[in-house]
Amino acid sequence: MVDIVTDSCADLSPELIHRFNVRVLPLQVFIDNRTIPDGSISPQELFRLVTKTGELPKTSAPSIKEFLEFFEPSDEIIYIGISAKLSATLPNGLLAAQQLPHKKIHIIDSKNLSTGIGLLVLKAAELRDMGWTAEQIVHEIRNTVPRVHTSFVIETMEYLYKGGRCTALQAIVGSVLKIRPIIEVRPDGTLGVKAKIRGTRVKALDTMLEDFRSHLPHLDQHRVFVTHTGCDDDAAYLVESIKAMAPVEEVCVTQAGATISSHCGPDTIGILYIADAHSNAEA
């Protein structure tokens, strides 16, 4: 059987990992003089440590050695990883695969993050369980990569500032004016600001929902993710709204892992889904 694997930036819950029989290689988070594997600490616990130490967590990609050990159990592997533009994780996986020429290791750059990766991983697992060959799965998943839509609302600009992703002035102005940026993953696998919402948090959530609505004619209704860093009420609001808009077969709610949370901060929430090529061209 083809081994479908990913890294912890996919933000898949333990239940989904078990249900779809996939394996996950964790990144590492450094905070409070500790090294913590991603997946072993909740966003809430991570943010408490940030408050305690006054420092932003540092994150680290798995080493080539860790990838070699991770790839060891299987002879044929499909690894779908975080965008190579956002992390050294995927390049390290490629280097490890080159050292294992006796194995069939297929590396796919998701050009995404969080459950934008997760959508691809679960689709690959479903195709495997339907009897598709590794080559067929790789072809289909690579064709699906540009169809994944990922956007999320950032509640506080503090983490973006501490992480060097905005200036002190931008952070201050954003706080004073209550500007909430909506961040999107671009087609090349980088991050960009899709919109700057001034006003209430509900207005920002509704802006994301309206963007989702605009893609309904071309939406893959099989699965949609709502992923967040600890805002359950907002997640419930988005799920209810999504279900009212479209007959989505499964709306999965997950909490972001420590790596994604380290860069986005508390009360970040996103909608992630697959839409067909026509929708992507219009977006």
ZALUMMAR-577441 format. One line per 8 residues: their letters; for each residue y, x, z of N, C-alpha, C, O. Coordinates in steps of 0.001 Angstrom, whole numbers, plus 500000, padded with zeros to 6 digits. Each point is the difference from the previous one (the first is absolute). Example, Ala and Ser with C-alpha at 12.3 -4.5 7.8 and 13.67 -1.06 7.14 Angstrom:
2
as> 494310/513190/507800/501190/499110/500000/501200/500900/500000/499981/501036/500665; 501069/498614/498615/501190/500820/500060/501090/499230/500730/501108/500509/500169
//
This chain:
283
mvdivtds> 498803/500837/500000/501197/499163/500000/501249/500874/500000/500055/501020/500686; 500940/498572/498542/501267/500728/499943/500728/499870/501338/500132/498905/500548; 500330/502219/499959/500716/500030/501282/501491/499815/499722/500624/500845/499357; 499944/498055/501125/501433/499738/499836/500712/500492/501255/499713/499545/501108; 501219/501391/498707/500671/500591/501157/501511/500009/499779/500486/499907/498873; 500239/500209/502238/501459/500046/499950/500509/500790/501194/499211/500566/500756; 502097/499474/499416/500585/500635/501173/500655/498939/500876/500138/498846/499593; 500263/501550/501605/500481/499018/500974/501326/499373/499620/500407/499016/500619
cadlspel> 500283/501522/498378/501242/499364/499546/499749/498658/499338/500945/499246/499765; 497790/500434/499927/499672/498708/499393/500188/498842/500980/500049/498842/499584; 500057/501456/501705/500292/498975/501024/499006/498842/500000/500381/498850/500220; 498351/501453/499535/498969/498967/500067/499540/499836/501441/499862/500980/500732; 499902/497779/499669/499538/499731/501359/498542/500424/500160/499280/500096/499006; 500273/500158/502220/498578/500318/500214/499075/498928/499440/498917/500307/499502; 501511/498431/500581/499177/498902/499491/499820/500100/498486/498898/499794/499493; 502173/500519/499787/499915/500123/498549/499208/501236/499590/499244/499964/499029
ihrfnvrv> 500930/501125/501709/499245/501223/499717/498503/499734/500117/499217/500452/499164; 500390/498815/501873/498586/499673/500200/499511/498986/498969/498924/500160/499424; 501860/498812/500352/499601/498934/499068/499769/500516/498585/499071/499561/499321; 501767/501367/500233/499898/500484/498627/499272/501339/499885/499881/500558/498910; 499640/499943/502206/499183/501213/500014/500713/501162/499298/499488/500582/499044; 501691/499731/501455/500752/501140/499484/500206/501002/501129/499902/499652/501177; 500381/501587/498458/500263/501033/501004/501453/500457/499918/500619/499978/498936; 499909/500440/502222/501419/500352/500095/500156/501359/500678/499445/500247/501071
lplqvfid> 501327/500634/498275/500319/501305/500581/501384/499927/500641/500978/499703/499315; 499121/500565/501992/501307/499850/500659/500941/501165/499763/499575/501153/499915; 501720/498532/499980/501037/501010/500113/500219/500259/501479/499380/499349/500841; 501487/501586/499486/500282/500326/501394/501472/499753/500300/500868/500197/499149; 499394/499367/502083/501365/499787/500471/500235/500891/501215/499177/500052/500914; 501959/500650/499083/500341/500890/501104/501184/499416/500758/501073/499798/499432; 498725/499932/501858/501082/499493/500847/499636/500230/501458/498824/499968/500363; 502171/500263/500465/499793/500189/501446/498999/501133/500265/499157/499911/500893
nrtipdgs> 500961/501151/498306/499119/501167/500123/498523/499652/499815/499123/500661/500556; 500614/498308/498667/498624/499581/499731/499773/499831/498509/500916/499652/499254; 497864/500597/500323/499571/499702/498647/499122/498760/500062/498975/499988/500680; 501430/498976/498610/499323/498710/500080/499515/499602/498609/500801/499929/499067; 497901/499811/500779/499517/499538/498690/500572/498617/499682/499990/499101/500842; 500503/500749/497941/500485/498693/499553/498848/498998/500111/498868/500278/499604; 501453/498557/500942/498985/498981/500204/499548/499880/501445/499324/499042/500375; 501058/501947/500436/499582/499969/501408/501152/499652/500935/499846/500039/501220
ispqelfr> 501306/499622/498209/501143/499595/500822/500726/498870/499273/500181/500049/498783; 500232/498936/501974/500680/498856/499400/501458/500338/499728/500536/500939/500590; 500115/498309/498525/501437/500234/499787/500805/499870/501293/500928/500770/500248; 498698/498233/500578/500737/499778/501247/499909/501218/500925/500993/500404/500606; 497804/500175/499495/499823/501190/500836/500778/501180/499427/500593/500781/500744; 499400/499343/497944/500735/501083/499345/501490/499888/500273/500650/500998/500311; 499898/497796/499578/501438/499815/500207/500388/500243/501455/501107/500458/500283; 497987/499239/500633/500267/500307/501416/500118/501517/500208/500826/500464/500786
lvtktgel> 498342/500292/498505/500071/501456/500109/501289/500528/499369/500569/500980/500480; 499886/498381/498458/501274/500392/499375/501149/499776/500982/500878/500850/500144; 499106/498002/500529/501033/499702/501005/499943/500997/501148/501037/500450/500487; 497759/499894/499945/499809/500926/501113/500501/501404/499664/500684/500631/500807; 498970/499856/497991/500301/501386/499639/501328/500156/499274/500578/501087/499990; 499913/497825/499397/501209/500083/499192/499790/500735/498691/500959/500389/499333; 497779/499799/500304/499678/500730/498779/499210/499120/499035/499218/499144/500414; 501001/501082/498307/499228/499299/498984/498650/500703/499839/499946/501230/500022
pktsapsi> 498969/498018/499817/498700/500645/499792/499992/500821/498723/500694/499673/499037; 498520/501390/500958/499746/500765/498786/498601/499640/499511/499084/499809/500800; 500759/500100/497896/498701/499627/499443/499440/501147/499171/500747/500817/499462; 497942/499230/500443/499334/501094/499308/498851/499471/499162/499213/499171/500458; 500696/501319/498300/498917/499614/499099/498690/500657/500430/500018/501059/500627; 498849/498327/499046/498716/500654/500253/499915/501317/499223/500497/500102/498879; 498878/500888/501720/499854/501304/499354/498899/499955/498937/499220/499050/499935; 500734/501978/499251/498928/500097/499002/498643/500040/500709/499041/499380/499540
kefleffe> 500878/501340/501567/498751/500071/500767/499568/498617/500480/498819/499658/499947; 502143/499552/500522/499669/498644/500461/499508/499140/498843/499090/499188/500170; 501508/500987/498656/499531/499264/498823/498584/500424/499614/499177/499152/499655; 500531/502142/500398/498663/500479/499664/498950/499355/500903/498938/499584/499537; 501370/500339/501746/499081/499365/500951/499900/498497/499740/498927/499412/500137; 502191/499971/499487/500048/498564/499744/499190/499634/498760/499342/498960/499970; 500705/501892/499011/499279/499743/498758/498513/500335/500094/499218/499571/499152; 500386/501186/501861/498640/500532/500085/498884/498949/499958/499001/500228/499318
psdeiiyi> 501120/498615/501387/498847/499084/500102/499569/499350/498690/498880/499495/499925; 501952/500495/499049/499699/499206/498806/499995/500860/498743/500667/501033/499936; 498568/498524/499061/499910/500719/498735/500979/499464/498957/500427/500731/499106; 499929/497978/501015/500971/499420/499064/501046/499241/500798/499688/499065/500737; 501567/501358/499100/501091/499515/500846/501183/499592/499131/500316/500658/499008; 500334/498244/501379/501307/499648/499444/500998/500028/501150/499924/499188/500923; 501008/501751/499012/501034/500105/501029/501314/499465/499444/500508/500498/498996; 500036/498486/501663/501278/499397/499620/500994/500325/501112/499857/499510/501120
gisaklsa> 501145/501312/498581/500855/500515/501054/501470/499676/499844/500436/499477/498975; 500320/500846/502065/501440/499786/500024/500662/500786/498871/499525/501067/499611; 501565/498398/499873/500735/500618/498896/500209/501494/500224/500421/500428/501075; 499278/500352/497900/500200/501440/500075/501479/500352/500119/500340/501124/500370; 500542/497928/499319/501438/500233/500140/500465/499833/501457/501126/500360/500343; 498000/499096/500501/500393/499701/501377/499276/500842/501042/500409/500022/501161; 498528/500669/498451/499180/500723/500971/499182/501069/499295/499719/499892/498806; 499900/501144/501939/499117/501042/499474/498535/499591/500077/499119/500777/499630
tlpnglla> 500613/498011/500848/498625/499560/500220/499180/500010/498709/498944/500630/499946; 501527/498686/499022/499248/499918/498758/499816/501371/499345/498886/500304/499574; 502147/500540/500321/499781/501349/499455/498938/500791/500758/499229/500736/499385; 500718/499125/501939/498964/500684/500771/498616/499460/499651/499029/500754/499933; 500891/497940/499846/498732/499412/499585/499545/500527/498654/498813/500252/499796; 502131/499917/499281/499674/500556/498684/499471/501428/500116/499013/500357/499357; 501649/500452/501466/499565/501375/500182/498607/500063/500621/499188/500849/499634; 500543/498249/501306/498668/499961/500617/498941/499598/498975/498917/500585/499962
aqqlphkk> 501391/498425/499216/499040/499529/498989/499643/501114/499023/498863/500080/499535; 502102/500777/500155/499744/501101/499073/499018/501016/500576/499379/500762/499259; 500484/499245/502062/499060/500913/500649/498607/499391/500134/499094/500634/500541; 500734/498152/498975/498708/499311/500101/499554/499547/498601/499850/498801/499762; 499939/502137/499321/499676/499625/498612/498650/499284/499856/499746/499348/498988; 499396/500777/502023/498688/499339/499940/500083/498517/500344/499016/499274/499864; 502167/500270/500587/500182/498595/500328/500891/499324/498956/500834/500650/499369; 498981/498054/500458/500878/499223/499133/501093/499380/500871/499777/498991/500670
ihiidskn> 501400/501625/499311/501104/499537/500833/501144/499582/499091/500559/500819/499271; 499779/497913/500777/501079/499453/499183/501225/499815/500892/499921/499321/501024; 501207/501273/498601/501226/499927/500798/500994/499090/499292/500320/500212/498830; 500163/498780/501876/500979/499067/499432/501270/500025/500839/499967/499748/501205; 501144/500555/498149/501312/499932/500659/500450/498537/499971/500260/499444/498933; 499828/499947/502232/500421/498588/500067/501456/499822/499575/500419/498901/499635; 500353/502198/500417/501459/499940/499797/500603/498935/500913/500926/499280/499623; 498522/500642/501589/500411/498964/500932/499782/500473/501421/499604/501140/500244
lstgigll> 500663/497954/500693/499752/500287/501409/499564/498715/500696/500046/498913/499424; 499531/501240/501826/499587/498875/500835/498958/499143/499272/499154/500528/499278; 500909/498169/500910/498971/499156/499395/500203/499813/498501/499226/499292/499355; 501820/501345/500078/500045/500156/498550/498803/500834/499552/499420/499746/498945; 500214/501253/501865/498756/500749/499787/498813/499101/500331/499011/499956/499268; 501110/499321/501862/498902/499153/500468/499546/498982/498975/498804/499738/499872; 502139/499684/499394/499647/499038/498948/499066/500636/498979/499028/499376/499575; 501259/501858/500032/499172/500704/499021/498635/500355/500578/498980/499900/499317
vlkaaelr> 501011/500511/501938/498749/500391/500652/499044/498805/500098/498815/500117/499685; 501709/498737/500753/499138/498823/500147/499521/499497/498639/498867/499537/499871; 501980/500552/499133/499577/499606/498652/498881/500911/499511/499021/499530/499420; 501122/501765/500811/498953/500945/499598/498683/499698/500709/498935/500055/499385; 501136/499625/501904/498786/499680/500758/499342/498735/499463/498775/499928/499906; 502025/499085/499744/499442/498758/499447/499324/500255/498647/498937/499446/499723; 501671/501380/499449/499400/500320/498702/498699/500772/500181/499024/499751/499292; 500959/501182/501649/498765/500730/500318/498899/499033/500397/498865/500126/499539
dmgwtaeq> 501462/498907/501317/498994/499059/500487/499557/499020/498920/498970/499342/500142; 501808/500558/498775/499615/499184/498853/499131/500777/499016/499550/499457/498991; 500219/501820/501315/499121/500797/499153/500689/500858/498962/499336/500569/499134; 501991/499537/500932/500715/500836/499033/499686/501482/500247/499766/500408/501137; 500232/500387/497795/499822/501443/500138/501301/500626/500498/501064/499382/499951; 498827/501852/500527/501194/500696/500481/501041/500140/498892/501195/499825/500240; 498350/500489/498548/500930/500170/498875/500722/498694/499690/501200/500004/499728; 498078/498881/500312/500622/498693/499748/501028/499668/501086/501086/499497/499712
ivheirnt> 498551/500793/501532/500921/499718/501122/501268/500842/499871/501109/499488/500152; 498721/501797/499568/501154/500906/499879/500937/499519/498895/501218/499987/500176; 498213/499621/498690/500818/499514/498884/500798/498760/500404/501192/499901/499710; 498144/499154/500961/500662/498753/500402/501069/500251/501053/501086/499425/499928; 498621/501420/501043/500965/500258/501070/501219/500741/499456/501129/499705/500392; 498655/501244/498719/501158/500711/499419/500872/499048/499194/501221/500153/499965; 498163/498872/499393/500781/498996/499270/500737/499058/500945/501009/499401/499626; 498483/500469/501607/500613/499103/500982/501153/500656/500743/500891/499309/500494
vprvhtsf> 499102/502021/499591/501030/500733/500762/501425/499531/499692/500751/499717/500933; 499655/500189/497776/501391/499593/499731/500279/498529/500246/501143/499559/499874; 497822/499668/500478/500178/498565/500233/500192/499667/501478/500223/498840/500345; 499694/502160/500528/500156/499762/501436/501481/499974/500360/500747/500917/499659; 499666/498037/501025/501394/499842/500432/500078/500168/501522/499306/499315/500751; 501541/501598/499680/500154/500299/501426/501476/500006/500363/500781/500757/499423; 499605/498404/501530/501367/500033/500522/499969/499622/501472/499140/499236/500439; 501805/501306/500315/500015/499702/501433/501418/500105/500552/500827/500766/499504
vietmeyl> 499427/498452/501521/501299/499979/500670/499999/501016/501132/499080/500036/500817; 501965/500791/499222/500201/500952/501095/500991/499390/500990/501101/499606/499614; 498515/500317/501655/500852/499372/501005/501068/500954/500533/501155/499613/500177; 498454/501626/500076/500947/500973/500535/500043/501219/499083/498972/500427/499474; 502216/500124/500340/500145/501172/499143/499823/501300/500782/500112/501090/499440; 499612/498785/501862/499861/501185/500852/498890/500924/499504/500172/501218/499956; 498687/498194/499670/498859/500822/499588/500258/500634/498642/499601/501140/499756; 501060/498130/499365/500360/500564/498706/500965/501178/500197/499911/501017/499313
ykggrcta> 501008/498818/501641/500963/501073/500283/499304/501213/500609/500195/501128/499546; 498989/498635/501490/499313/501111/500658/499030/500701/499051/499741/501197/500126; 499731/498037/498925/499073/500587/499034/500699/500618/498801/499345/500451/499061; 502003/499572/500965/500758/500629/498933/500126/499160/498747/500318/500529/498935; 499437/498156/501170/500026/499137/498820/501315/499238/499847/500166/499252/499037; 500767/500926/501892/501357/499487/499823/500920/500823/500894/499534/500667/500924; 501769/499289/498808/500947/500788/500776/500354/499289/501308/499724/498812/500170; 500884/501925/500736/500440/499413/501269/500993/498875/499742/499953/498960/500658
lqaivgsv> 500958/501252/498371/500989/498974/499679/499316/498729/499487/500366/498893/500395; 498643/501267/498727/499276/498839/499489/499304/499254/501138/499982/498769/500030; 499450/501986/500894/499305/499372/501116/500972/499222/500879/499698/498886/500428; 501478/501704/499846/501000/499338/500840/500530/498747/499308/500077/498929/500603; 500289/501218/498116/500519/498863/499240/498954/498899/499903/500310/498818/500151; 498441/501584/499594/498934/499015/499901/499822/499241/501295/499755/498794/499986; 500366/501909/501152/499847/499361/501304/501156/499057/500292/499790/498877/500459; 501436/501579/499275/501186/499190/500300/500022/498736/499127/500297/498909/500488
lkirpiie> 499392/501245/498240/500065/498866/499075/498699/499195/499969/499890/499009/499278; 499128/501427/501513/498689/499349/500027/499404/499914/498589/499548/498950/499543; 500478/502205/499797/499398/500078/498664/498531/500364/500146/499645/500984/500649; 499522/498209/498738/498555/500238/500011/499564/500323/498572/499997/499119/499141; 499640/502119/500603/499561/500328/498644/498599/499463/499717/499140/499989/500880; 500644/499570/497894/498657/499686/499528/499572/501174/499129/500609/500281/498967; 498342/500391/501465/499492/501183/499317/498854/499586/499080/499179/499159/500366; 500767/501429/498444/498898/499724/499087/499355/501308/499559/500615/501066/500033
vrpdgtlg> 498120/498816/499551/499329/501135/499378/500250/499915/498502/499701/498987/499367; 500843/502075/500077/500316/500030/498570/498747/500330/499187/499017/500492/500554; 501010/499243/498142/498824/500266/499160/499508/501445/500023/498819/500259/499766; 502091/500691/500519/499582/501407/500021/499451/500433/501353/499672/501170/500194; 500228/497883/500750/499435/500327/501305/501001/500483/501023/499614/500461/501074; 501677/499441/498608/501042/500353/500960/500559/498720/500634/499685/498891/499568; 501149/501284/501462/500623/498866/500677/501448/499840/499546/500692/500979/499722; 499749/497770/500209/501384/499726/499652/500503/498776/500733/499207/499205/500503
vkakirgt> 502103/500637/499560/500592/498832/500635/500101/498881/498973/500705/500122/498998; 498593/498803/501259/500007/498852/499091/501219/499113/500247/500598/499469/499064; 499761/500380/502220/501146/499161/500348/500509/500405/501385/499261/500559/500811; 502019/499146/499441/500593/500202/501327/500479/498641/500474/500965/499444/499475; 498341/500031/501529/500276/498640/500465/500900/500054/501229/499652/500595/501019; 501515/498769/498862/500920/499930/501132/499873/498621/500625/500134/498987/499313; 499612/500974/501978/499848/498712/500674/498739/499957/500838/499561/501022/500529; 499863/497810/499591/498892/499792/500919/498696/500576/499455/499852/500253/498804
rvkaldtm> 499229/499940/502102/498678/500487/499610/499275/498974/499126/499304/500360/499051; 500870/498356/501281/499365/498955/499200/500484/500067/498549/499229/499763/499070; 502039/500559/500749/500530/500126/498640/499276/501116/499249/499707/499862/498813; 500009/501228/501868/499275/501109/499369/498573/499587/499659/499500/500314/498921; 499847/498983/502001/498632/499531/499739/499979/499034/498818/499118/500068/499144; 501857/499039/500821/500061/499022/498913/500286/500661/498656/499540/499526/498961; 501221/501569/501059/500249/500735/498763/498692/500579/499456/499754/499965/498795; 499411/500567/502100/498693/500493/499569/499139/498872/499448/499307/500169/498997
ledfrshl> 500742/498684/501662/499201/498854/499549/500458/499510/498626/499173/499614/499175; 502123/500400/500578/500504/499572/498693/499562/500964/498901/499709/499589/498876; 500248/501692/501462/499500/500979/499030/498518/499741/499709/499558/500075/498853; 499695/499624/502194/498578/499650/499835/499870/498759/499117/499150/499955/499111; 501687/499044/501133/499954/498760/499223/500233/500276/498503/499401/499356/499138; 501468/501600/500576/500321/500292/498602/498805/500548/499228/499982/499967/498770; 499017/500539/501957/498812/500550/499349/498821/499021/499990/498919/500347/499523; 501272/498451/500991/498891/499048/500099/499315/499702/498665/498776/499872/499978
phldqhrv> 501955/500010/498905/499304/499694/498741/498961/501045/499607/499085/499712/499229; 501057/501491/501296/499096/501089/499610/499256/500587/501200/499422/501083/499900; 500589/498215/501223/499396/500502/501233/498476/499989/499936/499400/499024/499550; 499979/502060/500901/498563/500010/500252/499804/499286/501334/500356/500528/501053; 499079/498277/498895/499921/499149/501188/498814/500328/500908/499750/499303/500983; 499531/501756/498683/498817/500345/500801/500365/500448/501413/499381/499577/500976; 501639/501291/499121/500318/500546/501332/501450/500452/500062/500513/500593/499051; 500152/499125/502075/501353/500474/500290/499992/500581/501411/499346/499459/500892
fvthtgcd> 501369/501627/499310/500124/500595/501331/501386/499772/500581/501004/500052/499290; 499033/499697/502001/501224/500083/500800/499733/501080/501042/499110/499855/500838; 501650/501211/499111/499770/501138/500898/501280/500295/500774/501096/499981/499441; 498747/500292/501852/501187/500139/500858/499758/501006/501108/498877/500459/500209; 502211/499881/500509/499911/500982/501082/500197/499337/501365/500595/500583/500906; 498898/498194/499224/500020/499358/501303/500906/498792/500121/500568/499759/501065; 499579/499469/497854/500822/498782/500053/499150/498807/499558/500097/499524/498869; 499078/500017/502050/499008/498960/499710/500637/498680/499560/499487/499341/499096
ddaaylve> 501611/500273/501525/500634/498717/499643/500501/500024/498554/499842/499025/499265; 500755/502081/500341/500478/500119/498624/498826/500001/499020/500088/499435/498910; 498817/501205/501491/498807/500012/499144/499488/498582/499802/499637/499616/498889; 500333/499607/502189/499540/498613/499901/500908/499186/499093/499529/499155/499238; 501778/501098/500843/500970/499308/499141/499751/500317/498526/500013/499104/499156; 499763/502166/500544/499755/500394/498616/498687/499420/499483/499930/499526/498866; 499039/500513/501961/498698/499463/499589/500110/498509/499695/499501/499537/498975; 501143/499719/501900/500169/498559/499791/500776/499729/498710/499656/499097/499237
sikamapv> 501390/501689/500530/500819/499810/498802/499225/500350/498733/500102/499297/498995; 499132/501775/501050/499206/500419/498837/498965/498942/499655/499815/499659/498832; 499515/499824/502186/498979/498975/499763/500612/498709/499451/499358/499278/499237; 501876/500439/501153/500673/498803/499481/500419/500180/498544/500150/499022/499268; 500040/502236/500311/500445/500276/498633/498857/500034/498997/500156/499569/498858; 498690/500945/501571/498928/500261/499035/498636/499868/500669/499872/500261/501196; 499100/499333/498041/498645/499872/500542/499288/501351/500077/498980/500220/499347; 501579/500676/501461/499411/501334/500153/498674/499872/500752/499926/499331/501030
eevcvtqa> 499030/501316/498447/498681/499880/500610/499946/500622/501389/499352/499467/500900; 501331/501662/499272/499956/500696/501289/501329/500706/500249/500413/500860/499222; 500246/498769/501866/501196/500722/500436/499596/500828/501218/499721/499456/501069; 500251/501844/498760/499578/500909/501065/501219/500519/500754/500980/500425/499389; 498955/499539/501917/501081/500533/500838/499479/501247/500706/498978/499953/500685; 501727/501159/499146/499610/501232/500684/501217/500638/500643/501137/499784/499579; 498599/501012/501456/501052/500820/500589/499980/501363/499326/498935/500555/499730; 502235/499971/500004/500095/501339/499418/499473/501025/500986/500098/499829/501215
gatisshc> 499341/501237/498239/499531/501083/500845/501140/500880/500480/501172/499740/499729; 498453/501309/500991/501011/500867/500609/500801/500778/498958/501185/500263/500203; 498181/500107/498688/500723/500773/498987/501119/499179/499376/501150/500435/499955; 498506/498375/499566/501012/499142/499377/501053/499595/501032/501193/499989/499696; 498373/499681/501516/500933/499592/501058/500981/501115/500350/501154/499733/500338; 498387/501518/499580/500855/501143/500337/501203/500101/499083/501057/500486/500403; 498786/499059/498370/501080/500133/499023/500838/498726/499856/501139/500051/499535; 498289/498801/500869/500705/498721/499794/500623/499441/501269/501027/499324/499937
gpdtigil> 498367/500948/501216/500546/499507/501247/499521/498605/500370/499269/499370/499236; 501145/500138/501949/499546/498700/500498/500547/498837/499179/501067/500087/499392; 498173/498831/500610/500386/498735/499348/500190/500148/498493/500781/499271/499389; 498509/501664/500030/499919/500085/498535/498899/499048/499539/498956/499903/500645; 501270/499401/498251/498988/499059/499505/500091/499926/498477/501085/500070/499422; 497756/499787/499945/499987/499975/498549/499017/499006/499421/499085/499536/500680; 501119/500143/498047/499086/499180/499211/499477/500886/498873/500767/500660/499299; 497905/499339/500543/499375/500883/499015/498984/499195/499201/499186/499274/500571
yiadahsn> 500863/500857/498105/499154/499158/499158/499842/500619/498622/500688/500957/499645; 498390/498474/499587/499758/500429/498623/500489/498901/499066/499709/498821/500201; 501031/501579/498787/500444/499061/498969/499686/500627/498648/499932/501225/499892; 499879/497962/499082/499531/500552/498731/501094/500766/499273/501141/500065/500457; 498496/500513/498406/500885/500923/499297/501304/499339/499576/501046/500648/499996; 498906/498063/499644/501223/499313/499583/501009/499980/501138/501193/500226/499795; 498302/499497/501431/500895/499945/501153/500607/501364/500272/501184/500120/500312; 497970/500924/499563/500492/501349/500274/501089/500391/499010/500966/500672/500362
aea> 498874/498909/498404/500994/500352/498983/501324/499295/500236/501064/500516/499656; 498857/498291/500940/501216/499222/500226/500716/500419/501264/501202/499775/500135; 498072/500837/500802/500564/500302/501316/501127/501020/499904/500587/500368/501018
//
